[in-house]
Amino acid sequence: MRTVISDETKIRYRYPARAIGLVGAVLMIVSIFLPWAYGHGALDDVGYAGAPSPLQLFFVLLPVLLLLLLAAPLVGKSRLGRFAKVVAWNTTAKTAAIGATATVLVALAAIAIELSGLVNIEIGGWLALIGGVVAIAATLFLPDSRTPSLGRVKSPKWLQIVGIALLMGSALFAAAFALNQNDAGAFLTFAAFLVSIVLVLRQFGVFGWLGVAAANNNRVLVFSAFLVAFAFPFTQNGSDANMSIASQVLIFAAAALGLNIVVGLVGLLDLGYIAFLGAGAFTAAILSDSAFSHYAGIKPPFLVTALIAGAVASILGLIIGAPTLRVSGDYLAIVTLAFGEIFRITMNNLDGNDGPNITNGSNGISGIPDLEFFGFNFGDPHVLLGVPIGRFANYYWLMLIVIALIIVVFMNLNYSRIGRGWVAIREDELAAEAMGVNTFALKLLAFAGGAFLAGIAGAVKAHHDVSVTPDQYVFLESAFLLAAVVLGGMGTVMGVLVGAAILKLLPEKLRFFADYRLLLFGLLMVFMMQFRPEGIIADERRQLEFHDEDEELAEEVEEELTIRHAHFNPERKGFEL
């Protein structure tokens, strides 16, 4: 973080700055033992003295980290050893101070809104804010630390596995806690805390070390991630409301991964992608033996239905792609946008009046029965390991398997000859064609493949939602799918999953913002395009594409690649832990 304070001034006042920063951290720690609000209904009851709420206990981790970051260097480099040389103590302290203050500001704003006025904020809230401001002011006078090199530290395999396990366990706990926050203010406060913690750990160099650990133990990472995701329903105590949100997130993520092939890998702007999801959903609804389907009596096994739904969506992708993929840019965007609207209008017109009676028009197809798979009905609740498992948990596990299969397909395609051809088209289509790449065939394959994945997701969605109507598949949904890809990080798997979770979870938890959803959505995208256009999680190539003039970033990317290379080459020297 750059300031106008000179380096000489920072060096001169570094010890007084640490002392003042410690005071600010102590004030924030003390504040959690004091009431933050006069009412007991705000933020999960933060109005008690001497009895911190769960949110306050989470918040206190930030000032505690700040305290340790400010005090540790005073111990001396000799006692800290090589650890002192690989950690960015001062810049991390600044990040912790800013994160703690931001979390306090969100909490106080939520209290003021929920209790109708700033006068309802108690002394504990004001003390936390004062402590945060003092800490920020003090840390500005600390000398800037060099880039952390914790990723260079060689560590034993067991420690790397423990680190991965702790990361996954923390992710599971955070997801469960966040989803159980029914109060919008409490959810936002916890979200601000999570963002702050992530930034602090990133600045400290922890994620650099975890990245190396994950690269060295890829199978452990994949297995632990799947295990954590599988265990999530056991944390909800049979809550259908929370599991409904979680299953919707996975359906949305599956469709976004399909769009990621078209947009992220090939670089084609598709604004009508939601039509492929709708095609799969209507196909599954027609073949579901619903009483409202005009093809009652036809109910193939779900695997067959899913494949048919994917095939129908894929055929639509070929139909729209064959005549339009010879254009690009704005022209392609306009054509795909028109296709999305044509699909919705067509589904509305297949009502027996303007066309054959297939979809019941605007009424759609309702009464879709739950899936049955090898005799197991997904609508039946059951008890597993003493924990009640509801209907939506069943669909959640089904989509988890679908997501896993999609990820396997995506990763194999990404690193195959086809994937390299897609990336070449995205980087420079003319150059790729000059090198012998069949650009049209590969773009058509991307369209059909992405549509196929959306069709399968739509088949599950139809049974999950019990009904399918044309109004569910409007342009706004396509925009949100595209935003999930852009926000998370185009061309990445984890980024798209994160983006999909954010864009699906926030509207469910922040319903009081319903009238301003599009405004907030627009502001979020503007913010991301300004400060991180490559997305939340982006690979090195995308970062350098968007920041080609940033020499510092190029050096950081080179440093990260060097660190990873060092761990794969034992002869290369590095720090040892």
N, C-alpha and C positions, 0 to 999 in steps of 0.2 A: 504494500500500500504506500503510495507516494504522497508525500506532504511537502509543504514549502519550508519545513524546518531543515536547516543545514545539518550535514553529517557531524560537523564540529560541535554544534549545540547538542545533538543527540548523545555524543560521546561524553560531553561534559556533564550532562544532567541525567545520565542513565541510572545511577543509583538512587537519587531522589525520586525519579520517575517510577522505579520499581517499588519503592516504599509507598508512594501515593497509590499506585495500582493495587498493592496489597490491601490498603485501606478500603478501596472500592470493592474488591473481591469479598472482604470480610463483611462489609455492609450488606452486600447481596446475600451472603450466607445467613446472616442474622435475620434478614427480612422474612425468610420462610417460616420463622417461629412467631411471626406477628401476623395479624389478620390483614388481608389485602382488600377486602370489601366489607361494607356494612351489612350486606345481605348474604344469606347462606345459599342462595340459589345460583350464584354465578360461578362458572368455571369449576364445577364439581366441588363446591363448598370450600372456598378459600377465605372464609371469614372467621376461622377459629384461631385463637392464640395458643401456641405451644403444640398444635396438632396439624402439621403440614399435610396438605392434600397430596394425592399422587402426582398431580401436575407440578406442584411446588417441589416435590422430591426429585422429579426429573430435571426441573430447571436448575436446581442447586448444583447439578453436575458441572454446568458451565462455569460458575464462579470457582468451584473447587479446582477444575482444570486450570483456570486462570491463576489461581493461587499457586498451584504447583509449577506452572510455567514461569511465573515471576520469581519464585523462591529457589527453584532448582539451580539456576546459574550462579546464585550466591554461594552455593556449596563449594564451587570451584571445579575447574576442568580436570584437575588431577584426580578428584574423587569420582567424577562421572566417567572418566576414561574416554575411550573412543566414541561413546554414545553422545558426548557433548558436541562432536564434530559433525554428526550426521543428522541432527535435528534442528529445525528452524524455530528456536525458542521464542525470539522476540516477535516475529511476524505471526506466529501461531497465537501468541498472547493477545496481539491486536485483534485477530480474528475472533478469539474467544470473548473478548470484551464487547466487540460489536455484536456478535451473535447473542450474548446474554442480554444486552440492552434491547436488541430488536425483539427478542422473545418477551421481555417485560412490556415493551410498548404494545405488542399485539394483545397481551393479557389485559393490560389496563384499558385499552380501547374496547375490548370485548366486555369488560366489567361495566364501563361507562354506557355502552349500548344496551346491555341486558338490564341494567338497573336504572337506566334513564338519567345519566348525568355523572360528571366527574366528581361530584360531591360524595358519591357512594364509594369512592376509592379510599381505603383505610391507609394508615401510616405504613404498614408493611409494603404496600405497593409503591408508595412514594419513596420509601427508603431504598427499595430495589432499583428504582429508576435513578435515584441520585448516585447510588453505588456504581451503576453502569456508566453513567456520564463521567464520573470521576475516573473510572478505569480506562475509558476510551481516551480521555484527555491525557492521562499518564502514559499510556502505551504509545501515543504518538511521538513521545520523546525518546523511545527506545530505538537503538540503531537497527537498521534492516538486516535480517539474517540472510545468509546465502540459501540457495535452493536446497531443500532437504535431500539427503542421499541415503535415507533409511533403506531404500530398496537395494543398495549395494551390500547391506549387511548379510553375510552368509549365516544361515541358521539351520539347525538340524531339521530333518524331515518331520519328526514328531511335533516340533513347535509350529511348523507351517500348517500341519493338519489341525492342531489345536486352534490356531488363528482362524482358519477357515470355519471350523465348527462354531467358534464364538461369534463370528460374523453372521453365519446363518441363523444361529439361535437368537441373536439380537434382532435380526430382520423379522423372524417369526413373532417374537414378543412385541416388537414395534407395530407390526401389521395388525395383530390381534387387539392391542390396546387402542390403536387409532380407530379401528372399525367399531369398537364398542363405545366410542365417544358419541353420544347422541346430541350433546350440546355443541352447537356450531362454534361458539367461542372457544370451548375447550379443545375441539378438534383443530382449529386454526393455531392455537397456542402450542399444542403438541407438534403440529406440522412445522411451525417456526423453530421449535427446539430441535427437531430432527434435522432440518436443513443446517442449522448452526453447528450441530455435532458433526455432521458430514463434512462441512467446510473446515472445521477445526482439525479433524483427523486427516483430511487431505493435505492441509497446510503443514501438519506435523510430519507427514511422510508415511503415515500408516498405510494408506491405500497403495502407495508405491511398493511397499513391502508385500502387501496382500496380493498385488498383481503378479509379482514374481512367484509368490507361494502358490497362487492359482495356476500359473503356467507350469510350475513344476509338479503339481498334483491335480491335473485337469480332471481325471476320473473321480477323485475324491470330491472336487468342487461340484461336478455334475450330479453325483449321487446325493450329496448333502443338500443341494438345492432342490432336487426332486423330493427328497425325504421331508424337508421342511414344508414344501408346498403341500405334500400329501397329508402332513400332520395338522395343517391349519384348521380344518373343521373340528378337530378335537379341542380347540381352544375357544370355540363359540358356544359350547353347552347347548347344542341343539337349536340355536337361533336361526330361524328361517329368513328373517329380515337381512341379517348380515351375510348369510351364505348366498342369498339371492343376489346381493351386490357383488360378492366375490365371483360367482359364476358368470354374471354379466360382464365383469371385467375380463375374464378369460375368453369369452366369446368375442368381445370387442378386440382383444389382443390377437386372437387367431386371424380375424379379418384384417387387422392392421399389418400382421406379418405377411399376408398375401400381397397387400398393397406395397409393402416394403420392397418386394421383388421388382415391381413396376417402377416405383419412384426412387427407391434407395439404390438399387443396383443398376438399373438401366437408365434412370434419369428422365422417365416419361411422366408428364403431369397428367394424371387421371382424376377428373373431378366428378366422375359418375360411377365410381367404384361400388357405391352402396347398392347399385342395381344387381350386381353379382351376388351379394349377400341376400338380397330379396328374392332373386331367382331360385337360390337354394332353399330358402324358407318356403316359398310357395310350392315348389316341387315336393318337398317333404310333407307339407300340409295336404296337398292333393292326394298323396299316396298314404296318408295316415289312417284311412278308414274313419275319418271324422264324420259325424252325422251331417255336417254342413258342407262336406265335399260332394261334388256331383259324380265322383268316381268311387263311391262306397263299395266295399267288398274287395278293393285292391289294397293290400297291405303287405308288401314284401318285407323281409327282415331288414333291420335297421342298417346293417352294413351295405346291403344292396341299395336301400333308399339314399344313404349318404353318397355312395358312388354315383348314383343316377343324378342326385342334386348337384354334385360337383361337375359331372359331365355336362348337364344342361347349362350351368354357369360358364363352363369352359367353352361350349359351343357359342354362347352369346359373346364371349370374349373374342373368339375367332371371327364372328360375324361383324362385330364392331371394329376389330383390329385390322382385318384384311384390307378394307378400303381407306382407312384413316391413318394407319401407321406410316404412310409415305410422307405425311406432313409431321411437323414437330412444333414445339414451343406453344405459343398462344393459340395457334390453329387447332392443335391436338386437344388443348384444354377446353376450347369451345365445343368441339365435337363430342368429347366425352361428357361434358356437362349436359349437352342436348340429349345424349343417349340416356343419361340418368333420368331426365324428365320424361323422355319417351317411354321408358320402362314403367314409371309410376302411372302415367296416363293410360298406358295400355292395360295395366292391371285393373285400373278403375273401369275401363270400358268393357272388360270381359265379364259383363253382368247379365247377358241375355238380351239386352236392349240394343246396345251399340255394337255388339259382337257376340260370339258364342259364350254361353254361361259356364265359365270355368272357375273364376275366382270370386264370384258373388259381388264383384264391383268394389265399391267403397266399404262395404260391410266385411269383406274379407272372409276368411275361413276361421271359425272359432271351434271350441270344443275339441281341440286336438288332444288325443290321449297321450299319456306318458309313454316313454320308450319302454320297450321290453327287449331285453338282451339276454339270450340263453336262459329264459324263464324268469329273469329278475326284472321286476317292475320298478322303474326309477321313481315312481310316485309314492312308493311304500316307505314309510319311516321305519327305522330299525335301531337297535342298540348294538354298538360295536365297542368292545373293551370297556363296557360300563358307561359309555357316552352316547346320548341320544343323537342319532343322525337323521336329519330330515330330508325332504325331497330335493331341495336345492343343493345339498351337500353331495347327493348322488350325481347330479349334473355337473357339479364342480369337479369331481374326480374324473368324470368322462371327458370333460374339456381339458383337464390336466394331461390326460393321455394323448388327446388330439394335439395339444400344444407341443408336447414332447416329440411326437412324430413330425410335426411341421418344422420344428427346430432342426431335427436330424436331416430332413430333406433340404432345408434352407442352407445349412452349413455345408452339406455335401455339394450342393449346386454352387455355392459361393466360391469354393476352392477348386471347382472343376474347370474343364475347358470352356464349358458354357458360361460359368460365372465370370471367368476372365474376359470372355467376349462381351458380356453385359457391361462390365466395368469399362472396357475399352470404348464401347458405344457411349457410355455416360461421359467419359472424359473428352472424347473427340470422335464423333461419328464418321466424319469424312476420313480421318486418319485410319480408323478401324476398317472402313470399307476398302481403303487403299491397300491395307495389309492383308486383304483376302477374307475378312470377316463377313459372313452373310448377315448383314445388319437387319434386313427385313425379317428373315426367318427367326432370328434370335429375339427380336422385339415382339413378334407374334407369339413365340413360345412363352415369353414373360407374361404377356397379356393373358394367355390361356392358362398358364400355371397359377398366376395370382388369382384369377377368377375361380379356378378349381378349388383352391383353399377357402375362398370366401363362400363358395357353394356348400362345402362341408360344414363350415361354421354356421351358415344359415339353416341347414337341416337340423342341427342341434337346437338352435335358437327357436325354431318353430315349436318344437315340443316343450322347450323350457318356458316359453311365454304363453303356451296354450292357444294362442290365436295369432293370425297373420293378417295385417291390413296394409294396403298400399301407402297409407300416410306414415307408416313406420320408416319408409325408405325414401326420404326427401334429401335434397341437396345438402342441408345442414349436417346430416349424418355423414355424408361423404367428406365434408369439410373437417369434421371432427376426426375422422379416420386419417385424413391427410395430416392434420395437425399433430396427431399422436406420433406419426412417423417423423415429422420435422422436429417436433419438440424433443422426442426421445433421442434421436440421432439416426439419420438416414443410413441405411446399409448395415446397421447393427441389430442384433437380436435383443440383447439386454436393454438397449436404449428404447426400442419400440415397446417392449413390455412395460418399462417404466412410464413412458409417455401415455400408453393406453390406460394404465392404472390411475395416473393423475387425472386425465381428462374424463374418465368414467367415475372415479371416486368423488372428486370435488363436487360435481353437481348433486350427487346423492347426499352428501354431508352438509352442503351449504345451500339448502333449499330456500333460506330467507333471502338469498341473492338471485332467486329465480328470474326476477324482472330485469336484472342487470347481468345475466349470464353471458350474453353475447358481448357486452361492453368489457367485462372482465377477461373474457376469452381473447378479445382483440388486444387489450392492453398487455396480456401475458405474451402473446405472439410478437408484439412490437418490442417488448423488453428482451425477449429471446433473440430476435433478429439483430438487435442493437449490440447486445453484450455477449451472446454465445450462439451465433448462427449455425454452428455445427451440431447443436443439440446438447442435451444433458450428458449423454454418453456417446462419444464420437471416437472413431479410430484416428490414427495419426494422419492419414491421408486427407480426411475431411477437414481436420483442423488446419493443415497447411494450405488447403485450397481456399479456405475462408480468411486466413490470416497470412497470405503469402509475403507480406511486407514486414511481418513481426519477426525480427531476428531473435529476440529472446525466446519466443515460442519454438522456433526452429531448433534452437540450442537445447531447450527442454526436451523436445521430442527425440533429438539425437541422443541426449543423455539417458532418457528412458530406454531407448533401444539398446544402448550400450550396456546398461544395467542388466537388461534381460539377456543380452548376449553373454555377459559375464557368467550368468548362472547356468547357461547351457554349455559353457566352455570352462571346465574346471581349472585349466592351466592359467586362466586370467586371474590376476590378483584382485582381491576385494577385502572388505572388512569382515571380520568374523565375530559372531556373538556367542 
